[in-house]
């Protein structure tokens, strides 16, 4: 199952490495990732992850990281195509 995870992070050189390490250790595969800087101190990271495991296993661990300001996850929705 695919999930979209939205993170707000403190901008530090090692923060992305820490997030990706947790994702890998929890058994999730990153299929898409987009990171943008809101300011010099805050970054937004949106990523799509895939796994058969419960997403809560990942989000609870990401919330524990010191550089993570907020963490939200939702089920990845594929837009339905119109069939005529």
Secondary structure, DSSP 4 states (H G I P E B T S, - for coil): -EEEEEEEEE--TTHHHHHHHHHHHTT-EEEEEEEEESSSSEEEEEEEEE-SS-HHHHHHHHHHSTTEEEEEEEEPPPPPPP--
